[in-house]
Amino acid sequence: MVRIPRPKRPLLGLLVLPLLLGLFPQAAAAASTSYTNVPVLMYHYIRVNPDPRDRTGFALSVTPAEFHAQMDYLARNHFNVIPLSQAVAAIRTHRALPPRPVVLTFDDGYADFYTTAVPEMRRYGFTATDYVVPNLIGRGSFMTWPQVIAADRLGFTIGAHTMNHVSLTAVPTWRALAEMSQSKQALQQMVGHPVIEFAYPYGSFSWYLADRARAMGFESAASTMPGAVHEPGELWWLHRQRVSGWTSLAAFAGLVGGPWPGAPVVTPAPVPSAPSRPRFKDYIRPAPALRK
């Protein structure tokens, strides 16, 4: 476990801050927009788990029927499924987002993203980011290069996820950096435009790797740390909400902050994009093996 030190706030500053915000409305407005609330959902497989004894596979799998119910829930309850790039811009600059914003992301580049998830999302006019692993493309259950390129041409975003899906904190630094930069280059060569989104395999990263992701030109780097409230400095360990085989529709509603399934549908009123900031744990830790 790597602890992240944070600067301590002087007691005097805590006592004087409310007074200053009252005297200077512009400072108060800036303070109220320090954080952006947008759930970034994390999926893996969209399939029926082929081996009932494989509990890890079950946890990583959302069935097509469940995925349909989740997408239908978002549509019926007037959620705005936005590109990750739009969410990142709002987090960075404190721009307003449409009511009930949500971002969909997928890890690993499985074939069922293209064959099952893409048609379902297109049915509702939704978009998503898929973080793919170049050296796994075309193997087993992963997408082929033509499918990756077709998804990109349909408006879905292709992000990088290292060359070989390695835990970046478990390999030498030189290899970790090569895995990151080479995956970016390989994908850019195939899709023909910059690849600016990255996700850490297994959610494993460090302060140094987050800094290097930024230096490589990634506008965000997704972690597996839970949470839906973001600040600009956290874009290179972006928090995401995991959707798994255990996620009921009611639990899904909780992840996106929506009404109870089956409740009367009400058009939401506009809400501020930056609510009060909840307190996050001040550390980064590698995810368990389950967090693929």
N, C-alpha and C positions, 0 to 999 in steps of 0.2 A: 504494500500500500504506500503510495507516494502522497504525502501531505502537501497541500498547496497553501503556503503562507499568504495571508491577506493583511494589508496594512491596518493597524489598530486605529480606531477613531478616538481622538482625544475627548475626554468627558466634557470639556468646555465647549468643544465644537457641537456636541450633541445638544447641549443646553441652549446654545446661541442660535443654532440652525432654524428652529421654528420661528424665532423672532425675525431673523433675516428674511425668511420666506414671506412673512407677513408684510414686511416693509417693502419688499421688492417683488411684485407680482410676476415679473418675467422670470425670476429665479424659481418661484414656486411652480410656474408652468413648465419650466425645464425639468424640475425635479419630478413632476408628475408624468413625464414622458420618457423616463429613463429606461423603461422596460416595455417589451412588446409581448402580448399574449397571443400565441398561435400554436395549436397542437401540431406537431410533426409526427405522423404515425409511421411506424416501422413494421413492414411485412417481410416475410421470406417466401415460402411456398404458398401457392393457391391451388390446393389439391386435396384429395382424400388420402390421408397417410396410408401408404401401401402395407405397412407392417404394424399391426395393432400393438405389438410388444415393444416397438421403438417409441419410448416416451419422449425422447428428445425430438424425433421426427414429428411426433404429434404436436409438441409444443411449438414447433416452427411452422406448422401447417394450418392454414385457414381453408376450410372446404369451399368449393365454388358456391354452394348454397349460402353459407355464412357470409361470404364476401358479397354476394348479391344483396343479402339483407342489410349489410353495413352500408353499401353504396346507396341503396334505396332509402335507408334511414337518413343519410346525409342530404339526399335530394328532397325528400318529403319535408324535412325540417329546415330547409332553406340555408344549408351550409354553403359557403363559397369555397370550393376546392381550388386553391391557387397554386401556381408553380413555386417551387422552392426559391427560385431566384427573386420572386416578388416578396416573399416572406423575408429573405435575407436583406433586401433593400430596405424594407420597413424596419427591421431590427437595427440596421446600421444607421439609418437617418431619422428614425422615429416617425416615419410616414404613417398615415392612417391606413388601416386595412378595411375591407368590406366586412359587414356583420358576419359573425360566425365563420371566421376563416379557418381552414384546415389544409395541411399539406400531406400528401401521400408519398411515402418512399418505400422502396423494395431493395433488399440486400441480395447480392450474389449473382443475379442475372440468370435465374432459372427459366427454362423454356415455358413453364406455365404462366410466367408473366406475360409473354407475348401471345400465347394461345388462349389463355383464359382471362387474365386480369385486364389486358388491353381492350378486348371487345366489351367487357362489362363496363369499364370506365368510359369508353367512347359512347356507350349507350346513354350515359348521363352527361356527356360533355366534360368529363373530368380529365385531369392530367396527373402525372406523377414523375418522380425521379427513380431510376433503377441504377444502383451501384453495381457495376459488373467487373469481373475478374478476367482480364484478357487471356491468360494462359489456360483458363477453364472453358472458354467459349468453344462450342462444338463438341464438348465431351459429355457423355452421359445425359444428365437431366438439365444441362445448361443450354441457353440459347445458342444458335449458330450466328456467325457473323451477318448473314443476310437478315436474320431476324433483328439483331441489334440495330443494324442500319435502317431497317424498315420502321422500327419503333421510333428511332430518332426522327425519321422523315414524317412520321405521323404527329410529331409534336411532343413526344415524351422525351424527357431529359435523361441522357446517359451520363452517369457519374463514375468516377474511378474508385476501385476497392482493392488496390494493390495488384501485382502481377499474378500472385499465387495464393492469395488468401492466407497470409501468415500473420501471426500475432506480432505486431511490430515491436513490442517491448521484450519479446523473447528471442530476438535475433540481434546480431551485431548492428550497431548504428549505421554503418555503411550500407548494409543490406536493406535495412528499413528504409533508408532514403532512396535507394535504387528501386525498391518495390513501389514506392509512392510515385516517383518522377517518371519511371518507365511506363507505369500503367497509364499515366496521363498522356504521355507521348503516343503510346500504341493506340489508344482510343481516338485521340485527335487525328491521327493518320487515317483511321478507318471512317470516322464520321465526317471529317473534312472541316471541322471548326473547333474552337477552343472548348476544352472540357474543364469546367471551373468548380465542380462539386466532388467531394471526396467523402468516404466513410471509412472508419477504422475497423478492420476485421476484429471480431470478438469484443469490440469496444475498447481495445487495448491501446493506450497512447500515453504520452508524457508531455510536459510543458515544452520540451525541446522539439518534439515531433509536431506539436501543434504550431509552434513558431515556424518550422520549416514548411509545413503545409501552406501557411500563409505566404511565405517567401516564394514558393513554387507557383503561385498564381491561383490557388484554390480560393474561392470566395467564401467557402464554408467547408467544414470537415465535421461530419456527423459522428456522434458517440452513441453509446447505448444508455447513457445516464437519463433517467426519467425526468419529465417536467415539461411544462408548456409555456413557461414564462422565460423570456430570453433578454439578454443585454448585448450590446455590440461586442464587447470583449470576449464573449463566449461563442462567437461564430465558428471558432475552430475546435470547439468541443460541444457542438450543437446538441441540445437535449432532444430526445425523441420518446414517444409513447409506444411501447411495444404492443402489437396485436398478435395473439397466439391462438393455438387451438383451444386454449382454456378460456378465451375471451367471449363471454356471453354478449348478447346484444345490449343488455342493460349495462354491462361493464364497458362496452364500447361507447355507449352514450356518456358514461362518466369520463372516459378518456378525452372525448372531444368537448365536454362541458355542455351537452345537449339535454333536452327533456327526456323523461322516462319513456321508453318505447310504448306506444299505444296511447300516450297522452294526446289530447287535442292539439293539432298543429297550429301554432301561433307564429305569425311573421315577426321575427325579432326586431326590436328597435336598435338603432345604431348605438354602439358602445365604444368607449375609449379603447384605443389599441394598447394602452399601457396601464394596466391595473397595478395595485400594490404588489410589491415583490415578495414572494414567499422566501423563506430561508432555505438555501440548499446546503448540503454537506460540503465542507471545504476540503475535499480530497478527490483524487482520481485513482481509480483502482481498475486493474484488469478484470474483465467480465469472466464469470465462470464459463466452462466449456460449452454450456447450453447456449450462450449468447453468441450466435454464429454471425 
